[in-house]
Amino acid sequence: MLLPVLPTEYGGRDSHSEMCRVVEVLAEQNLAVAVYTAIVTGPALRPVVLWAEA
């Protein structure tokens, strides 16, 4: 579920439109899970992946 957020060099897809679709599908079933996923992937996971040193 988090692959659209990760850059391709880390095995992800780096696709913003795909992540929007994931959140949209989740929101159809459970809004709380969709909001949690958007928060974890957007402001939390993405900066760590982009700016953390290996």
Secondary structure, 3 states (H helix, E strand, C coil): CCCCCCCHHHCCCCCHHHHHHHHHHHHHHCHHHHHHHHHHHHHHHHHHHHHCCC
